[in-house]
Amino acid sequence: MFKTKFSGLLAGVALCTGLVWGTQVAAHGYGDHPAAQQFISDMAKEGFDASEIKTILRSAERQESILKAISRPAEKRLNWGEYRNIFLRDARIKQGVEFWNKYGDALAKAEKEYGVPAHIIVAIIGVETRYGRNMGSYRVIDALSTLGFDYPPRGKFFQGQLKEYFYLLREEKADPFVLKGSYAGAMGYGQFIPSSFRSFAVDFDGDGKKDIWNNPVDAIGSVANYFSAHGWKKGEAVRSNVVMQQLADEEWINNGLKPELTLAEWAERGIRTRKDLSLDEKATLMRLEMDGEFHYWFGLHNFYVITRYNHSRLYAMAVYELGQAVAEKHKATAG
């Protein structure tokens, strides 16, 4: 999958560190960063060579733009209408149809094997990377080191992802400095963080490699596997409309992503759906703003599964609506 000159994680590269990276270590490197010392020690206890880990971290550079980006995620600063306008554009919908036409066999195979609809897989890849057009330009080692050691609010999480990254490098025999991704260290067509790659990436075309960076077929299978593993229910709805017979209590609205109340229980509160759904189906009540107005929906089990990919109702709504739009246009053009 990758051209690499490493036999361990470094091998021959370690010999030239002082010459090539020596001037960078003091200014940018994380090998001697105080917060990295326990990490290096922990990795050594798990069987890694401490000197190799330290040498790699010495080449990792702090990126201020990453720290700025993570403090202002779009899901937290935009309302639904603003967020929707990013993804529900004609160009992205057209690109989704083109992707579906090109990889239709792989999408059909994924739907059959994992029970996840093709349009949901297509939408995920469209929202994440515009079908591979924007997979991120940060070196993963820089992103995870910057956030792991210089972003205290989530340092523990990103140090965990950095550990997963070192395992990934060893398992996939990858060059630690070549892989690129988002500011949060997410990689490939479907933007898998290292732990997701190790748990859910699959060799979907059977060539012996799990390549989500350069192989859309593997990316398709990996996304489908992720959704299946997180409990996607084949053939079931994602969201439903809401009929409010009385004003909803503010405490009922946007109260978590996981559905807790059944539609029967919501009906007792005077809130129903027009869809023909089982009253045993659980739902969460959402209110989102678009064009100066509030809109209400029920998020169902499969909606919650989408939020396992990105813990945001705005994200899940964008995936759902992009998938619907692409599916409609794909059907129309196919006919």
MARDREN-959128 format. One record per residue (C-alpha): chain; x, y, z; residue number from 1; residue in one letter. Coordinates in Angstrom, 3 decimals, always signed. Each point is the difference from the previous one (the first is absolute). Layout:
  cadena         X         Y         Z  num  residuo
       A         X         Y         Z  NUM        a
...
end
This chain:
  cadena         X         Y         Z  num  residuo
       A    +0.000    +0.000    +0.000    1        m
       A    +2.798    +2.418    +0.821    2        f
       A    +3.533    +0.466    -1.162    3        k
       A    +2.040    -0.170    +3.168    4        t
       A    +3.596    -0.421    +1.059    5        k
       A    -0.790    -0.978    +3.586    6        f
       A    +0.601    -3.491    +1.328    7        s
       A    -1.152    +0.880    +3.526    8        g
       A    -1.624    +3.372    +0.126    9        l
       A    +3.191    +1.736    -1.029   10        l
       A    +2.978    -2.204    -0.856   11        a
       A    +2.478    +1.877    -2.195   12        g
       A    -1.714    +3.363    +0.376   13        v
       A    +1.025    +0.170    +3.649   14        a
       A    +3.654    +0.168    -1.029   15        l
       A    -0.428    +3.355    -1.712   16        c
       A    -2.269    +1.682    +2.515   17        t
       A    +2.632    +2.257    +1.406   18        g
       A    +0.971    +1.280    -3.448   19        l
       A    -3.430    +0.370    -1.553   20        v
       A    -2.245    +0.897    +2.929   21        w
       A    +2.466    +1.311    +2.544   22        g
       A    -0.871    +3.654    -0.599   23        t
       A    -3.726    -0.719    +0.340   24        q
       A    -0.012    -1.861    +3.286   25        v
       A    +0.404    +2.956    +2.325   26        a
       A    -2.548    +2.173    -1.795   27        a
       A    -2.655    -2.472    -0.990   28        h
       A    +0.668    -3.555    +1.088   29        g
       A    -1.974    -1.906    +2.601   30        y
       A    +2.612    -2.603    +0.910   31        g
       A    +1.199    +2.115    +2.907   32        d
       A    -3.349    +1.607    +0.803   33        h
       A    -0.746    -0.503    +3.733   34        p
       A    -3.460    -1.407    -0.694   35        a
       A    +1.430    -2.583    -2.413   36        a
       A    +2.322    -1.717    +2.461   37        q
       A    -2.688    -2.099    +1.687   38        q
       A    -1.428    -0.860    -3.414   39        f
       A    +3.374    -1.272    -1.192   40        i
       A    +0.405    -2.014    +3.183   41        s
       A    -3.466    -1.524    -0.383   42        d
       A    +0.694    -0.946    -3.599   43        m
       A    +3.209    -1.705    +1.059   44        a
       A    -1.995    -2.087    +2.483   45        k
       A    -2.173    -1.115    -2.903   46        e
       A    +2.989    -1.312    -1.914   47        g
       A    +1.057    +2.984    -2.090   48        f
       A    +3.551    +1.274    -0.184   49        d
       A    +0.075    +3.169    +2.128   50        a
       A    +2.813    +1.537    -2.025   51        s
       A    -1.932    -0.501    -3.243   52        e
       A    -3.143    +1.559    +1.430   53        i
       A    +2.011    +2.928    +1.300   54        k
       A    +1.775    +0.491    -3.320   55        t
       A    -3.289    +0.053    -1.910   56        i
       A    -1.538    +2.444    +2.477   57        l
       A    +3.031    +2.236    -0.362   58        r
       A    -1.011    +0.470    -3.631   59        s
       A    -3.634    +0.761    +0.846   60        a
       A    -0.747    +3.710    -0.292   61        e
       A    -2.424    +2.075    +2.031   62        r
       A    -2.616    +1.512    -2.304   63        q
       A    -1.701    +3.138    +1.292   64        e
       A    -2.635    -0.239    -2.739   65        s
       A    -1.078    -3.353    +1.442   66        i
       A    -0.511    +1.494    +3.454   67        l
       A    -2.057    +2.823    -1.509   68        k
       A    -2.096    -2.362    -2.122   69        a
       A    -0.937    -2.341    +2.833   70        i
       A    -1.192    +2.910    +2.119   71        s
       A    -2.517    +1.063    -2.673   72        r
       A    -1.645    -3.120    -1.521   73        p
       A    -2.769    +0.776    -2.498   74        a
       A    -2.444    -2.230    +1.891   75        e
       A    +0.160    +2.347    +2.996   76        k
       A    +0.044    +3.414    -1.658   77        r
       A    -2.558    -0.412    -2.813   78        l
       A    -3.745    -0.539    +0.094   79        n
       A    -1.617    -2.734    -2.081   80        w
       A    -0.735    +2.212    -2.986   81        g
       A    +3.575    +1.278    -0.163   82        e
       A    +1.437    -3.470    +0.477   83        y
       A    -2.352    -1.509    -2.588   84        r
       A    +1.063    +2.542    -2.617   85        n
       A    +3.550    -1.320    +0.151   86        i
       A    -0.964    -3.521    -1.049   87        f
       A    -3.295    +0.155    -1.900   88        l
       A    +1.431    +1.654    -3.089   89        r
       A    -0.601    -1.023    -3.597   90        d
       A    +3.706    -0.614    -0.604   91        a
       A    +0.327    -2.440    +2.901   92        r
       A    -3.209    -1.789    -0.958   93        i
       A    +1.274    -0.369    -3.563   94        k
       A    +3.324    -1.305    +1.288   95        q
       A    -1.902    -2.519    +2.105   96        g
       A    -1.830    -1.318    -3.053   97        v
       A    +3.279    -0.264    -1.899   98        e
       A    +1.573    -1.898    +2.902   99        f
       A    -2.995    -2.353    +0.139  100        w
       A    +0.157    -0.634    -3.738  101        n
       A    +3.726    -0.734    +0.159  102        k
       A    -0.082    -2.259    +3.061  103        y
       A    -3.493    -1.414    -0.295  104        g
       A    +1.134    -3.632    +0.203  105        d
       A    +1.906    +0.599    +3.235  106        a
       A    -2.918    +1.929    +1.497  107        l
       A    -2.452    -2.760    -0.923  108        a
       A    +2.331    -2.577    +1.523  109        k
       A    +0.336    +2.041    +3.204  110        a
       A    -3.756    +0.428    +0.270  111        e
       A    -0.508    -3.734    -0.432  112        k
       A    +2.706    -1.062    +2.466  113        e
       A    -0.509    +2.630    +2.704  114        y
       A    -3.618    +1.079    -0.467  115        g
       A    +0.963    +3.683    -0.277  116        v
       A    -1.655    +1.881    -2.902  117        p
       A    +2.237    +1.191    -2.801  118        a
       A    -1.279    +3.559    +0.316  119        h
       A    +1.068    +0.193    +3.660  120        i
       A    +3.522    -1.209    -0.843  121        i
       A    +0.183    +2.466    -2.889  122        v
       A    -1.217    +2.820    +2.235  123        a
       A    +2.580    -0.702    +2.708  124        i
       A    +2.862    +0.138    -2.494  125        i
       A    -1.521    +3.116    -1.555  126        g
       A    -0.349    +1.852    +3.292  127        v
       A    +3.402    -1.084    +1.246  128        e
       A    +2.225    +0.615    -3.014  129        t
       A    -2.080    +0.976    -3.046  130        r
       A    +0.735    -3.431    -1.433  131        y
       A    +3.727    +0.115    +0.637  132        g
       A    +0.542    +3.572    -1.135  133        r
       A    +0.834    +1.259    +3.489  134        n
       A    +1.490    -2.669    +2.258  135        m
       A    +2.084    +2.405    +2.080  136        g
       A    +3.469    +1.434    -0.363  137        s
       A    +1.418    -0.396    +3.512  138        y
       A    +2.494    -2.716    +0.786  139        r
       A    -1.821    -2.314    +2.373  140        v
       A    +3.008    -0.113    +2.316  141        i
       A    -0.128    +3.817    +0.300  142        d
       A    -3.751    +0.125    +0.603  143        a
       A    -0.091    -2.667    +2.692  144        l
       A    +3.127    +1.260    +1.749  145        s
       A    -1.189    +3.604    +0.015  146        t
       A    -3.377    -0.936    +1.450  147        l
       A    +1.330    -2.715    +2.266  148        g
       A    +2.640    +2.111    +1.699  149        f
       A    -1.114    +3.608    -0.493  150        d
       A    -3.804    -0.154    +0.225  151        y
       A    -0.829    -0.849    +3.630  152        p
       A    -3.816    -0.134    -0.399  153        p
       A    +0.314    -3.154    -2.112  154        r
       A    +3.624    -0.938    +0.471  155        g
       A    -0.771    -3.424    +1.423  156        k
       A    -2.194    -0.902    -2.958  157        f
       A    +2.547    +1.085    -2.597  158        f
       A    +2.878    -1.686    +1.809  159        q
       A    -2.132    -3.125    -0.240  160        g
       A    -0.350    +0.548    -3.744  161        q
       A    +3.747    +0.582    -0.270  162        l
       A    +0.573    -3.364    +1.647  163        k
       A    -2.435    -1.579    -2.465  164        e
       A    +1.907    +1.700    -2.806  165        y
       A    +3.260    -1.634    +1.032  166        f
       A    -1.725    -3.373    +0.017  167        y
       A    -1.432    +0.771    -3.450  168        l
       A    +3.459    +0.871    -1.306  169        l
       A    +1.404    -3.279    +1.259  170        r
       A    -2.877    -2.126    -1.271  171        e
       A    -0.211    +1.642    -3.428  172        e
       A    +3.774    +0.492    -0.377  173        k
       A    -0.630    +3.674    -0.712  174        a
       A    +2.303    +3.007    -0.039  175        d
       A    -0.824    +2.116    +3.096  176        p
       A    +0.616    +3.255    -1.873  177        f
       A    -1.914    -0.665    -3.212  178        v
       A    -3.608    -0.492    +1.104  179        l
       A    -2.075    +3.179    -0.089  180        k
       A    -3.453    +0.874    +1.241  181        g
       A    -2.184    +2.590    +1.697  182        s
       A    +0.979    +2.316    +2.841  183        y
       A    -1.346    -2.699    +2.360  184        a
       A    +2.033    -2.819    -1.561  185        g
       A    -2.877    -1.511    -2.018  186        a
       A    +1.122    -1.785    -3.153  187        m
       A    -1.080    -1.140    -3.422  188        g
       A    -3.224    +0.205    -1.982  189        y
       A    -2.115    -0.671    +3.077  190        g
       A    +2.207    +1.881    +2.486  191        q
       A    +0.710    -2.773    +2.469  192        f
       A    +1.934    +0.859    +3.121  193        i
       A    +2.692    -2.617    +0.809  194        p
       A    -2.150    -1.992    +2.435  195        s
       A    -2.806    -0.193    -2.560  196        s
       A    +2.423    -1.145    -2.657  197        f
       A    +1.311    -2.789    +2.188  198        r
       A    -3.503    -1.095    +1.000  199        s
       A    -2.034    +0.440    -3.171  200        f
       A    +2.175    +0.428    -3.111  201        a
       A    -0.315    -2.951    -2.379  202        v
       A    +1.739    -1.309    -3.097  203        d
       A    -3.186    +0.132    -2.051  204        f
       A    +1.518    -0.765    -3.402  205        d
       A    +2.078    -2.929    +1.257  206        g
       A    +3.414    +1.258    -1.088  207        d
       A    +1.540    -0.598    +3.426  208        g
       A    +0.056    +3.668    +1.033  209        k
       A    -2.329    +2.201    +2.047  210        k
       A    +0.509    +3.213    -1.922  211        d
       A    -2.552    +2.700    +0.825  212        i
       A    +2.319    +2.726    -1.357  213        w
       A    +0.297    -1.021    -3.639  214        n
       A    -2.601    -2.722    -0.498  215        n
       A    -3.666    +1.136    -0.001  216        p
       A    -1.167    -3.637    +0.004  217        v
       A    +1.713    -0.666    +3.328  218        d
       A    -1.400    +3.291    +1.291  219        a
       A    -3.540    -1.019    -0.998  220        i
       A    +0.278    -3.354    +1.765  221        g
       A    +1.561    +1.609    +3.058  222        s
       A    -2.760    +2.590    +0.386  223        v
       A    -2.648    -2.712    -0.383  224        a
       A    +1.761    -2.173    +2.568  225        n
       A    +0.125    +2.923    +2.428  226        y
       A    -3.738    +0.565    -0.260  227        f
       A    -0.805    -3.678    +0.274  228        s
       A    +2.178    -0.347    +3.096  229        a
       A    -1.769    +2.956    +1.597  230        h
       A    -3.409    -1.583    -0.413  231        g
       A    -1.464    +1.253    -3.277  232        w
       A    -3.433    -1.581    -0.486  233        k
       A    -0.602    -0.972    -3.613  234        k
       A    -3.127    +1.436    -1.554  235        g
       A    -0.935    +2.203    +2.956  236        e
       A    -0.613    +3.747    -0.098  237        a
       A    +2.556    +2.620    +1.037  238        v
       A    -2.144    +2.943    +1.040  239        r
       A    -3.680    +0.916    -0.074  240        s
       A    -2.101    +3.111    -0.039  241        n
       A    -1.731    +1.305    +3.085  242        v
       A    -3.595    +1.026    +0.635  243        v
       A    -0.251    +2.023    +3.195  244        m
       A    -3.416    +0.111    +1.594  245        q
       A    +1.345    +2.131    +2.813  246        q
       A    +3.143    +1.963    +0.744  247        l
       A    +2.942    -2.143    +0.964  248        a
       A    +1.749    +0.475    +3.301  249        d
       A    +3.444    +1.519    -0.606  250        e
       A    +1.569    -2.844    +1.958  251        e
       A    -1.287    -2.500    -2.582  252        w
       A    +1.762    +1.669    -2.949  253        i
       A    +3.554    -0.835    -1.155  254        n
       A    +0.392    -1.991    +3.187  255        n
       A    +2.799    -2.329    -1.075  256        g
       A    +0.577    -1.908    -3.219  257        l
       A    -1.067    -3.459    +1.122  258        k
       A    -3.731    -0.697    -0.253  259        p
       A    -1.448    -0.794    +3.407  260        e
       A    -3.788    +0.320    -0.334  261        l
       A    -2.237    -2.075    -2.261  262        t
       A    -2.351    +1.585    -2.500  263        l
       A    -2.838    -1.161    +2.241  264        a
       A    +1.488    +1.970    +2.891  265        e
       A    +0.477    +3.040    -2.223  266        w
       A    -3.639    -0.297    -1.091  267        a
       A    -1.027    +0.145    +3.641  268        e
       A    +1.812    +3.332    +0.132  269        r
       A    -1.978    +1.240    -2.992  270        g
       A    +2.764    -0.446    -2.581  271        i
       A    -0.542    -2.411    -2.866  272        r
       A    +1.363    -0.913    -3.424  273        t
       A    -1.821    -0.355    -3.288  274        r
       A    +2.178    -2.961    -0.989  275        k
       A    -1.317    -3.529    +0.324  276        d
       A    +2.425    -1.115    +2.689  277        l
       A    -0.255    -2.436    +2.880  278        s
       A    -0.998    +1.726    +3.206  279        l
       A    +2.796    -1.992    +1.657  280        d
       A    +2.578    +1.873    -2.096  281        e
       A    +2.127    +2.295    +2.143  282        k
       A    +0.578    +3.593    -1.049  283        a
       A    +1.671    +3.179    +1.142  284        t
       A    -1.627    +3.393    -0.600  285        l
       A    +2.087    +2.519    -1.930  286        m
       A    -0.499    +3.699    -0.670  287        r
       A    +2.305    +1.601    -2.552  288        l
       A    +0.100    +3.513    -1.395  289        e
       A    -0.082    +0.788    -3.702  290        m
       A    -0.731    +3.333    -1.691  291        d
       A    -1.121    +1.574    +3.238  292        g
       A    -2.531    -2.722    +0.817  293        e
       A    +0.069    -3.050    +2.245  294        f
       A    -0.662    -3.433    -1.482  295        h
       A    -0.763    -3.167    +1.979  296        y
       A    +0.807    -3.642    -0.765  297        w
       A    +0.245    -3.315    +1.741  298        f
       A    +3.421    -1.613    -0.206  299        g
       A    -0.400    -3.791    -0.071  300        l
       A    +2.421    -2.840    +0.707  301        h
       A    +1.784    +0.214    -3.362  302        n
       A    +0.364    +3.754    +0.448  303        f
       A    +1.800    -0.737    +3.248  304        y
       A    +2.273    -2.446    -1.838  305        v
       A    +1.039    +2.791    -2.380  306        i
       A    +0.939    +2.124    +3.011  307        t
       A    +2.418    -2.720    +1.083  308        r
       A    +2.086    +1.064    -2.992  309        y
       A    -0.090    +3.641    +1.120  310        n
       A    -1.761    +0.879    +3.238  311        h
       A    -2.141    +2.771    -1.455  312        s
       A    -3.643    +0.140    -1.011  313        r
       A    +0.911    +2.588    -2.649  314        l
       A    +2.469    -2.459    -1.500  315        y
       A    -2.510    -2.845    -0.007  316        a
       A    -2.639    +2.221    -1.594  317        m
       A    +2.437    +1.017    -2.743  318        a
       A    +0.895    -3.640    -0.696  319        v
       A    -3.667    -0.983    -0.155  320        y
       A    -1.047    +2.839    -2.296  321        e
       A    +3.026    -0.272    -2.289  322        l
       A    -0.637    -3.720    -0.308  323        g
       A    -3.636    +0.616    -0.932  324        q
       A    +0.951    +2.650    -2.554  325        a
       A    +2.663    -2.163    -1.629  326        v
       A    -2.301    -3.030    -0.079  327        a
       A    -2.758    +1.978    -1.716  328        e
       A    +2.334    +1.435    -2.606  329        k
       A    +1.702    -3.357    -0.564  330        h
       A    -3.371    -1.645    -0.578  331        k
       A    -1.101    +2.769    -2.337  332        a
       A    +3.133    -0.103    -2.124  333        t
       A    +0.030    -3.803    -0.069  334        a
       A    -3.526    +0.024    -1.384  335        g
end
